[in-house]
Amino acid sequence: MFARVEHIEPDYKRDWYHITLLLLSVPTQPVTWILRGAYIEGEAFTMGGVPMRLELVPKTPIKTDAPPSPGQTDGKKTSSKAGTVIPFKKPSA
């Protein structure tokens, strides 16, 4: 499961935090978990008997040396024939 951390705020108990995550599923779902600081730092824990661990997903750099798209050469746009739009027609019943 993948999620994005939206917000972290301290709980009234020492070393515990409310961490709001946006679960990156379809559809996305916001959840708030109450976790110890060590769990946020990556220590394993269980939730309902299911082992869990928060882990940072490293950012993937965007490649900038991609070949030019059709209609472009050396960053300059060249004129090309416009595409044809084909409308979707629902079949009659």
C-alpha positions in Angstrom: 0.0 0.0 0.0 1.3 3.5 -0.8 0.2 6.7 1.0 1.3 10.3 1.2 1.7 11.9 4.6 -0.6 14.9 4.8 -0.2 16.1 8.4 1.4 15.1 11.7 0.4 16.6 15.0 1.3 15.6 18.6 -1.1 13.5 20.7 -1.8 14.2 24.3 0.3 11.2 25.2 4.1 11.8 25.2 5.9 10.5 22.0 2.7 9.6 20.2 1.4 11.5 17.1 -1.7 11.7 14.9 -0.5 11.1 11.4 -2.9 11.8 8.6 -2.2 9.8 5.4 -3.8 10.0 2.0 -4.0 6.3 0.8 -3.0 6.3 -2.8 -5.7 3.8 -3.9 -8.7 4.2 -6.2 -10.4 6.1 -4.9 -7.9 7.9 -2.6 -8.8 7.7 1.1 -7.7 9.9 3.9 -6.9 8.1 7.2 -5.6 9.2 10.6 -3.4 6.8 12.6 -2.1 7.4 16.1 1.5 6.2 16.1 4.6 6.4 18.3 7.4 8.6 16.9 9.5 5.4 16.4 6.9 4.0 14.1 6.9 7.1 12.0 10.7 6.8 11.7 10.3 3.3 10.3 10.2 0.8 13.2 7.8 -2.1 12.5 4.5 -2.3 14.3 1.2 -4.2 14.0 -2.3 -3.0 13.4 -5.0 -5.5 14.1 -2.4 -8.3 14.0 -1.1 -7.2 10.6 2.6 -6.2 10.5 3.2 -2.7 9.1 6.1 -0.4 8.6 6.3 3.2 7.2 9.0 3.6 4.6 10.1 6.6 2.6 9.8 6.0 -1.2 12.7 7.8 -2.9 11.9 10.4 -5.5 12.4 9.3 -9.0 14.1 11.9 -11.2 12.4 12.9 -14.4 14.5 12.1 -17.4 15.1 15.2 -19.5 17.0 13.6 -22.3 13.8 12.1 -23.8 13.6 12.1 -27.6 11.6 15.0 -29.1 7.9 14.4 -29.5 6.5 14.4 -33.1 6.3 17.9 -34.4 9.3 19.1 -32.4 13.0 19.3 -33.2 15.7 20.9 -31.0 13.0 22.4 -28.8 11.5 24.3 -31.7 8.0 23.5 -32.8 7.6 22.7 -36.4 4.3 22.8 -38.3 2.6 19.5 -38.6 -0.7 18.3 -39.9 -3.5 18.7 -37.3 -4.9 15.4 -36.0 -8.4 14.2 -36.8 -11.0 14.1 -34.0 -13.2 11.1 -34.2 -16.3 11.4 -32.0 -17.4 8.5 -29.9 -20.9 7.5 -30.9 -23.0 5.3 -28.6 -24.5 2.3 -30.5 -28.3 2.5 -30.7 -30.1 -0.2 -28.8 
